[in-house]
Amino acid sequence: METSYSDKAYRWNRENYSSKRRFVDIWSFVLTLMFKLWRYNKSWSYPGGVTETKQAARRKAQAVWIRNTLLDLGPTFIKVGQLFSTRADIFPGEYVEELAKLQDKVPAFSYEQVEKTIEQELGKKIPELFHSFEPIPLAAASLGQVHKAVLHSGESVVVKVQRPGLKKLFEIDLQILKGIARYFQSHPKWGRGRDWMGIYEECCRILWEEIDYLNEGRNADTFRRNFRGYDWVKVPKVYWRYASPRVLTLEYLPGIKISQYEAIEAAGLDRKILARQGAQAYLLQLLNNGFFHADPHPGNIAVSADGALIFYDFGMMGQIKSNIREGLMQTLFGIAQKDGDRVVQSLIDLGAIAPVDDMGPVRRSVQYMLDNFMDKPFENQSVAAISDDLYEIAYNQPFRFPATFTFVMRAFSTLEGVGKGLDPEFNFMEVAQPYAMQLMTDMNGSDGNSFLNELSRQAVQVSTTAFGLPRRLEDTLEKLERGDMRLRVRSIESERLLRRQGNIQIGIGYALIISGFTLSATILLVNHYVWLSLLAGLIAAAVSVALIRLLLRLDRYDRMY
């Protein structure tokens, strides 16, 4: 991390907040960011002239500044930044990459505050609830911190305690963010084609769910039940007698962090097996019941002494509904057949693409990706490379990847990185191939790969197209009658002449202004109004520069055409 928390930056860690101070801090960040974005496209702001290398370096520097500022602004913005790291359809790749690095490790709050919170939430003092309770936390994050304890029954547990005043801070910050979302929604440039209010509401829902520890406990119980038949996956159980919306007590399951490769090897564990099991565990989450861990970064996965995977932190979970799964399968079939039309239609049905009047550019982008990036066999593909290609195409296009989709892709990429760290020869797609083939077989029947099944599928597709043709023609005629279909014809020569005529009229206006101010300056100077004469002369000079630039542009257009 480029910066660490200072006392000044840590001012949000209190039970009472100044809403006015938060308003100033947050809007200062937003206005500074807007200025940086405005300056980005100005050639004069680059010493020695603008180049692609200089622009890339500036984007990277801006992304680092955004990440550090979000850390300084505290819990709400750390979580919002982590959520925005899944929105590669809105933000440039450099921003997404930096936001994905946001780690909400912050200084711990005092043990006195821990005692006060536990007593308020559970109705008893710590000695009455626990046989022992370690005052120094095992870990501290932006939303809370974790302490090790022992119950009177002798069971070792961890107690997760929420930061004091967090709900009030969220209420203040989210109210300010609502105003910011409204501003961007109505902005002529950044509001076009962006559902900022929808993004704001999604962030609110996820944030409120994450600070409800009872919801996290229910998620942990569901996740544990889903893996009860797999002895190589461990999930801490919840002690509901010691749980409340701000306090959660879980079974203590110590382990080696999955990214500590040397420690895993020193413990005598097989890194190749662990790499495959990490991928298999996630595929089982997605395919068995659609309930999956939405934030499987290395800090939330550990390895026990007997080689089992341990999952932690169930505040952010995802759910894939059955209809979404079917839509994803249609997308998969379209990709396998390199059918751009089918992929686009399936993504529209999923809500991943917002339909627009002219879908041609989107179809061409998808078909280009299928033709150029999908040539490798399935097992040789890289999840990170595929997701990067998707996000590159999606940026500034009418793609609207749902949060579930981007959570899945980010999780796949993270697990692929962890797997390669454990085993340099690890390939996530190779592990996923049997599951994908099983899904495709289930969708097509037990004989999914047979020649007859493929022939029948093609016949059904042709017949569906044939029967649907009259309806499509009828829809087209209806659109023509209603005026919903527009035909646009461009004449380059006419556009050039109109542009030239418009520039000439602007030039005449400039000339009149120059004449008027030059005459005024002369009259004022004759009457000894030197300063007013100088002001009028400066205005005339400034407009003259604008006129010269306009004439040069006209000359350039003439040479170009």
C-alpha atoms as one frame of an Amber mdcrd trajectory, in Angstrom:
protein
   0.000   0.000   0.000   1.278   3.429  -0.900  -0.147   5.054   2.213  -1.087
   4.003   5.701  -3.666   5.441   8.022  -2.766   8.684   9.734  -4.502  10.235
  12.732  -6.118  12.749  10.410  -7.403  10.051   8.067  -8.692   8.041  11.014
 -11.025  10.785  12.214 -14.070   8.780  11.036 -13.479   6.238  13.848 -15.786
   7.723  16.461 -19.357   7.271  17.622 -20.465  10.819  16.774 -19.855  12.307
  13.356 -20.130  15.760  11.890 -22.389  15.453   8.841 -21.123  18.830   7.595
 -17.488  17.728   7.810 -18.306  14.471   6.002 -20.139  16.477   3.309 -17.065
  18.656   2.754 -14.658  15.688   2.748 -16.722  13.612   0.314 -17.592  16.397
  -2.125 -13.972  17.593  -2.087 -12.971  14.149  -3.309 -15.685  14.114  -5.994
 -14.869  17.611  -7.300 -11.128  16.880  -7.318 -11.784  13.674  -9.253 -13.946
  15.556 -11.769 -11.169  18.102 -12.275  -8.622  15.307 -12.830 -10.920  13.653
 -15.377 -11.476  16.984 -17.175  -7.736  17.681 -17.276  -7.009  14.167 -18.596
  -8.244  15.043 -22.101  -6.478  18.421 -22.283  -3.336  18.216 -24.407  -1.812
  21.301 -22.749  -1.703  19.467 -19.386   0.946  17.036 -20.707   4.482  18.498
 -20.771   5.979  17.939 -24.200   2.672  16.899 -25.744   0.143  14.130 -25.208
   1.016  10.491 -25.938  -0.701   7.190 -25.183   2.102   6.302 -22.732   1.628
   9.548 -20.794  -2.155   9.052 -20.687  -1.752   5.484 -19.414   0.652   6.688
 -16.702  -1.809   9.397 -15.664  -4.699   6.897 -15.520  -2.582   4.665 -13.289
  -1.651   7.575 -10.994  -5.301   8.661 -10.783  -6.355   5.105  -9.932  -3.819
   4.902  -7.085  -4.962   8.316  -5.800  -8.611   7.173  -5.864  -7.790   4.007
  -3.917  -5.818   5.866  -1.252  -8.484   8.562  -0.899 -11.207   5.934  -0.455
  -9.101   4.374   2.304  -8.840   7.762   3.998 -12.608   8.336   3.746 -13.293
   5.204   5.758 -15.561   2.110   5.843 -18.364   3.239   3.529 -15.996   4.195
   0.744 -13.713   1.189   1.212 -16.732  -1.062   0.637 -18.095   1.073  -2.215
 -14.659   0.940  -3.856 -14.583  -2.847  -3.505 -18.024  -3.042  -5.119 -16.978
  -0.689  -7.925 -14.017  -2.980  -8.623 -16.612  -5.346 -10.137 -17.939  -2.704
 -12.557 -15.475  -2.923 -15.420 -18.349  -1.963 -17.728 -18.255   1.552 -16.225
 -14.671   2.255 -15.161 -11.361   1.962 -17.057  -9.235  -1.125 -16.453  -6.623
   0.760 -14.401  -9.304   1.934 -11.943 -10.818  -1.549 -11.607  -7.382  -3.074
 -11.021  -6.517  -0.622  -8.232  -9.938  -0.799  -6.570  -9.631  -4.591  -6.471
  -6.546  -4.081  -4.244  -8.551  -2.295  -1.558  -7.849  -4.045   1.712  -9.899
  -2.827   4.638  -7.204  -3.446   7.283  -7.336  -0.474   9.630  -6.273   0.248
  13.212  -8.239  -1.549  15.911 -10.662   0.241  18.225 -10.243   0.041  21.983
 -11.079  -2.922  24.201 -13.353  -0.644  26.263 -15.502  -0.109  23.175 -15.554
  -3.871  22.569 -16.798  -4.472  26.137 -19.462  -1.800  25.770 -20.749  -3.174
  22.443 -20.913  -6.788  23.655 -22.760  -5.785  26.826 -25.250  -3.673  24.843
 -25.877  -6.408  22.281 -25.833  -9.586  24.396 -27.067  -8.137  27.700 -24.206
  -9.509  29.803 -20.640  -8.601  30.607 -17.774 -10.442  28.952 -16.783 -12.530
  32.063 -20.370 -13.836  32.281 -20.367 -14.889  28.621 -16.831 -16.181  28.129
 -14.326 -18.117  30.223 -11.543 -16.066  28.650 -11.451 -13.251  26.112  -8.289
 -11.914  24.467  -8.291  -8.076  24.508  -5.921  -7.820  21.530  -7.817  -8.597
  18.293  -6.691 -11.253  15.831  -7.599  -8.911  12.972  -9.189  -5.484  12.486
 -11.127  -4.352   9.431 -13.174  -1.307   8.466 -16.479  -2.828   9.611 -15.310
  -4.614  12.766 -12.626  -6.682  14.454 -12.198 -10.269  15.616 -11.172 -11.465
  19.098 -10.324 -14.990  20.191 -12.244 -16.307  23.203 -13.134 -19.500  25.083
 -16.677 -20.338  26.157 -17.432 -21.618  29.643 -18.049 -25.000  27.988 -14.401
 -25.038  26.899 -14.960 -24.460  23.157 -12.599 -22.059  21.385 -14.392 -19.364
  19.407 -13.804 -16.075  17.613 -16.001 -13.078  18.387 -16.622 -10.554  15.634
 -17.520  -7.104  17.000 -18.782  -4.250  14.847 -17.196  -0.807  14.978 -19.008
   1.694  17.211 -21.218   4.173  15.385 -20.909   2.371  12.060 -24.644   2.510
  11.308 -24.745   6.266  11.861 -21.693   6.757   9.638 -23.354   4.710   6.880
 -26.533   6.781   7.135 -24.605  10.065   6.776 -22.370   8.837   3.962 -25.123
   7.129   1.976 -27.300  10.243   2.134 -24.417  12.262   0.664 -23.747   9.550
  -1.927 -27.401   9.683  -2.977 -26.971  13.348  -3.899 -23.774  12.510  -5.806
 -25.559   9.692  -7.684 -28.366  12.082  -8.646 -25.833  14.621  -9.904 -24.052
  12.061 -12.092 -27.393  10.658 -13.314 -28.327  14.086 -14.706 -24.830  14.896
 -15.989 -24.883  15.383 -19.804 -21.726  13.285 -20.308 -21.378  10.807 -17.429
 -25.100  10.257 -16.976 -25.777   9.109 -20.520 -26.368   5.348 -20.631 -25.510
   4.879 -16.919 -27.960   3.903 -14.194 -26.192   5.648 -11.305 -29.257   5.545
  -9.058 -29.553   1.805  -9.674 -25.878   1.357  -8.778 -26.422   3.450  -5.631
 -29.388   1.311  -4.541 -27.398  -1.877  -5.180 -24.517  -0.547  -3.045 -26.944
   0.362  -0.245 -28.475  -3.114  -0.240 -25.101  -4.877  -0.131 -23.684  -2.538
   2.543 -26.678  -2.889   4.886 -26.613  -6.678   4.469 -22.902  -6.806   5.260
 -23.200  -4.936   8.563 -26.032  -7.205   9.716 -24.113  -9.954  11.502 -27.252
 -12.075  11.875 -27.468 -12.172   8.080 -23.806 -13.198   7.930 -24.503 -15.957
  10.452 -27.358 -17.296   8.318 -25.067 -17.223   5.279 -22.404 -19.185   7.181
 -24.960 -21.816   8.239 -26.243 -22.212   4.670 -22.709 -22.456   3.285 -21.812
 -25.048   5.929 -24.863 -27.179   5.111 -24.046 -27.066   1.397 -20.603 -28.613
   2.089 -21.594 -31.069   4.799 -20.839 -33.982   2.467 -17.287 -32.847   1.677
 -14.713 -33.541   4.377 -12.072 -31.472   2.536 -14.041 -28.242   3.126 -14.531
 -26.744   6.593 -16.854 -23.896   7.553 -17.037 -22.480  11.109 -20.321 -23.071
  12.866 -22.281 -20.207  14.422 -22.997 -19.998  18.159 -26.402 -18.324  17.997
 -26.641 -17.779  21.774 -23.780 -15.308  21.384 -24.964 -13.551  18.219 -26.733
 -10.249  17.506 -26.828  -7.710  14.646 -23.471  -6.286  15.839 -21.791  -9.303
  17.477 -21.175 -12.717  15.909 -19.531 -15.713  17.586 -18.071 -18.434  15.366
 -16.145 -21.657  15.839 -12.382 -21.101  15.986 -10.845 -22.837  12.981  -7.170
 -21.876  12.689  -5.301 -22.514   9.462  -2.545 -21.394   7.129  -3.503 -18.568
   4.788  -3.829 -20.104   1.334  -1.409 -17.578  -0.193   1.368 -18.500   2.280
   2.836 -21.065  -0.095   6.070 -21.765   1.776   4.210 -22.386   5.044   1.848
 -24.805   3.287   4.784 -26.725   1.846   6.554 -26.738   5.223   3.415 -28.318
   6.735   3.790 -31.219   4.302   0.646 -30.444   2.294   0.333 -31.087  -1.447
   0.065 -27.690  -3.159  -1.204 -29.176  -6.448  -4.130 -30.885  -4.719  -5.003
 -27.693  -2.830  -4.994 -25.700  -6.071  -7.465 -28.103  -7.690  -9.630 -28.315
  -4.572  -9.908 -24.508  -4.393 -11.285 -24.415  -7.945 -13.540 -27.428  -7.348
 -14.990 -25.902  -4.175 -16.011 -22.782  -6.037 -17.461 -24.706  -8.987 -19.533
 -26.775  -6.548 -20.867 -23.563  -4.986 -21.996 -22.274  -8.364 -23.385 -25.483
  -9.852 -24.925 -27.355  -6.918 -27.168 -24.665  -5.481 -25.996 -21.327  -6.887
 -25.043 -19.961  -3.438 -21.440 -18.797  -3.578 -18.825 -16.802  -1.676 -18.639
 -13.414  -3.446 -15.302 -12.345  -1.949 -12.917 -15.344  -1.956  -9.668 -13.386
  -1.660  -6.701 -15.184  -0.034  -7.466 -13.648   3.360 -10.818 -15.468   3.457
  -9.479 -18.943   2.646  -7.091 -20.986   4.785  -5.797 -24.550   4.923  -6.100
 -26.741   8.037  -3.368 -29.037   9.322  -5.031 -32.040   7.630  -5.231 -30.282
   4.247  -8.881 -29.158   4.318  -9.940 -25.761   2.940 -11.379 -23.341   5.521
 -13.678 -20.508   4.409 -14.163 -17.318   6.449 -16.239 -14.111   6.248 -19.714
 -14.663   4.836 -20.915 -11.062   4.786 -20.867 -10.863   0.986 -22.496 -13.842
  -0.735 -23.975 -14.285  -4.212 -26.995 -16.199  -5.452 -27.506 -17.521  -8.989
 -31.139 -18.260  -9.820 -32.115 -21.177 -12.062 -33.209 -18.912 -14.945 -29.850
 -17.109 -14.794 -28.077 -20.452 -15.023 -30.057 -21.358 -18.146 -29.205 -17.982
 -19.679 -25.528 -18.516 -18.926 -25.740 -21.878 -20.655 -27.187 -20.210 -23.759
 -24.254 -17.794 -23.661 -21.848 -20.722 -23.318 -23.411 -22.483 -26.337 -23.179
 -19.291 -28.378 -19.496 -18.895 -27.480 -18.775 -22.545 -28.307 -20.405 -22.123
 -31.735 -18.916 -18.636 -32.270 -22.443 -17.364 -32.868 -22.340 -13.646 -32.077
 -26.107 -13.163 -32.536 -26.886 -15.922 -30.042 -24.423 -14.550 -27.498 -25.849
 -11.025 -27.790 -29.450 -12.241 -27.457 -28.623 -14.371 -24.416 -26.848 -11.425
 -22.764 -29.880  -9.213 -23.457 -32.122 -11.853 -21.831 -29.768 -11.943 -18.827
 -29.843  -8.166 -18.513 -26.115  -7.931 -19.208 -26.721  -5.766 -22.294 -29.094
  -2.831 -22.477 -30.861  -2.976 -25.877 -30.308   0.120 -28.009 -31.646   1.230
 -31.390 -28.526   0.132 -33.236 -27.117  -3.153 -31.895 -24.770  -3.530 -34.878
 -21.614  -2.236 -33.125 -22.265  -4.501 -30.129 -22.743  -7.573 -32.347 -19.580
  -6.743 -34.278 -17.622  -6.354 -31.027 -18.855  -9.715 -29.730 -18.209 -11.459
 -33.037 -14.722  -9.941 -33.189 -13.965 -11.318 -29.728 -15.289 -14.762 -30.665
 -13.263 -14.839 -33.881 -10.011 -13.566 -32.387  -9.902 -14.583 -28.717 -11.646
 -17.949 -28.652  -9.320 -19.925 -30.934  -7.600 -21.838 -28.127  -9.053 -25.117
 -26.822 -11.309 -24.700 -23.782  -8.779 -26.168 -21.347  -6.067 -23.768 -22.551
  -8.108 -20.636 -21.908  -7.308 -18.263 -19.029 -10.155 -16.904 -16.907  -8.296
 -13.638 -16.331  -7.672 -13.197 -20.072 -11.310 -13.934 -20.975 -12.644 -11.533
 -18.327 -10.196  -8.825 -19.437 -11.379  -9.234 -23.025 -15.020  -9.051 -21.941
 -14.453  -5.924 -19.862 -12.423  -4.268 -22.619 -15.328  -4.766 -25.015 -17.901
  -3.773 -22.379 -16.287  -0.462 -21.450 -18.252   2.431 -23.021 -20.623  -0.048
 -24.704 -24.236  -0.697 -23.624 -23.092  -3.718 -21.560 -24.435  -3.796 -18.001
 -22.872  -6.813 -16.346 -24.958  -7.702 -13.263 -23.146  -7.730  -9.932 -23.532
 -11.527  -9.752 -21.737 -11.977 -13.074 -18.840  -9.711 -12.141 -18.526 -11.287
  -8.664 -18.217 -14.709 -10.318 -15.639 -13.539 -12.877 -13.568 -11.765 -10.209
 -13.715 -14.839  -7.964 -12.609 -17.073 -10.853  -9.695 -14.749 -11.614  -8.675
 -14.622  -7.926  -8.799 -18.402  -7.564  -6.850 -18.830 -10.794  -4.124 -16.542
  -9.391  -4.045 -18.428  -6.078  -3.976 -21.746  -7.935  -1.011 -20.689 -10.062
   0.769 -19.560  -6.899   0.254 -23.005  -5.386   0.996 -24.858  -8.624   2.636
 -23.020 -11.571   1.113 -25.598 -13.956  -2.413 -25.117 -12.605  -5.127 -24.286
 -15.170  -8.542 -23.296 -13.869 -10.290 -24.019 -17.171  -8.873 -27.540 -17.198
 -10.471 -28.170 -13.797 -13.728 -26.571 -14.963 -13.939 -28.535 -18.225 -15.639
 -31.690 -16.781 -18.214 -29.515 -14.998 -18.926 -27.517 -18.178 -19.281 -30.693
 -20.222 -21.627 -32.148 -17.615 -23.756 -29.010 -17.728 -23.906 -29.056 -21.512
 -24.862 -32.753 -21.409 -27.590 -32.061 -18.841 -28.959 -29.257 -20.994 -28.994
 -31.412 -24.149 -29.969 -34.736 -22.598 -27.892 -37.812 -21.882 -26.863 -38.105
 -25.526 -25.804 -34.455 -25.725 -22.684 -35.057 -27.792 -24.121 -37.522 -30.285
 -24.425 -36.783 -33.988 -28.193 -37.358 -33.996 -28.730 -35.005 -31.067 -26.699
 -32.279 -32.763 -28.615 -32.843 -36.017 -31.948 -32.583 -34.224 -30.824 -29.458
 -32.400 -29.847 -27.848 -35.710 -33.196 -28.874 -37.217 -35.086 -27.361 -34.307
 -33.060 -24.168 -34.625 -33.784 -23.918 -38.382 -37.486 -24.623 -37.894 -37.690
 -22.080 -35.082 -36.076 -19.482 -37.308 -38.412 -20.324 -40.199 -41.556 -20.172
 -38.082 -40.398 -16.965 -36.444 -39.694 -15.180 -39.729 -43.303 -14.013 -40.428
 -43.541 -12.608 -36.925 -40.248 -10.732 -37.325 -41.471  -9.261 -40.626 -44.737
  -8.217 -38.950 -42.824  -6.574 -36.084 -40.683  -4.658 -38.579 -43.758  -3.386
 -40.444 -45.387  -2.335 -37.152 -42.285  -0.374 -36.182 -42.304   1.369 -39.550
 -45.989   2.309 -39.123 -45.434   3.648 -35.590 -42.334   5.531 -36.608 -40.141
   3.561 -34.165 -37.749   2.577 -36.936 -35.568   5.348 -38.299 -33.509   5.365
 -41.458 -30.437   7.566 -41.299 -28.605   8.546 -44.460 -25.294  10.381 -44.250
 -23.895  12.581 -46.968 -20.263  13.330 -46.163 -20.053  16.157 -48.726 -23.183
  17.870 -47.392 -21.922  17.538 -43.812 -18.607  19.069 -44.814 -20.289  22.022
 -46.511 -22.629  22.606 -43.571 -19.714  22.447 -41.135 -17.758  24.897 -43.251
 -20.751  27.246 -43.499 -21.247  27.125 -39.735 -17.565  27.902 -39.111 -17.692
  30.816 -41.563 -20.671  32.283 -39.698 -18.800  31.915 -36.404 -15.781  33.617
 -38.018 -17.952  36.563 -39.137 -19.204  36.884 -35.566 -15.620  36.896 -34.262
 -14.664  39.583 -36.805 -17.555  41.810 -35.707 -16.576  41.411 -32.049 -12.941
  42.260 -32.837 -13.984  45.350 -34.790 -16.317  46.514 -32.027 -13.780  46.127
 -29.221 -10.953  47.613 -31.302 -13.098  50.676 -32.007 -14.090  50.929 -28.347
 -10.454  50.665 -27.252  -9.489  53.484 -29.643 -12.282  55.797 -28.411 -11.444
  55.058 -24.750  -7.753  55.706 -25.328  -8.465  59.039 -27.018 -10.547  60.026
 -23.975  -7.689  59.036 -21.614  -9.439  55.917 -20.177  -6.224  53.911 -20.424
  -7.152  50.913 -18.272 -10.560  50.426 -19.880  -8.925  50.816 -23.274  -6.373
  48.138 -22.354  -9.151  45.754 -21.217 -11.069  46.215 -24.478  -7.831  45.654
 -26.424  -7.115  42.426 -24.558 -10.598  41.129 -25.319 -10.129  41.987 -28.993
  -6.749  40.181 -28.975  -8.228  37.062 -27.341 -11.030  36.882 -29.903  -8.439
  37.413 -32.661  -6.588  34.294 -31.465  -9.846  32.350 -31.604 -10.487  33.655
 -35.122  -6.991  32.616 -36.288  -7.485  29.097 -34.877 -10.844  28.879 -36.654
  -9.270  29.912 -39.978  -6.502  27.340 -39.551  -9.099  24.657 -38.853 -11.020
  25.630 -41.996  -7.829  25.393 -44.018  -7.109  21.950 -42.550 -10.613  20.707
 -43.423 -10.146  21.919 -47.024  -6.893  19.999 -47.377  -8.416  16.917 -45.748
 -11.401  16.723 -48.085
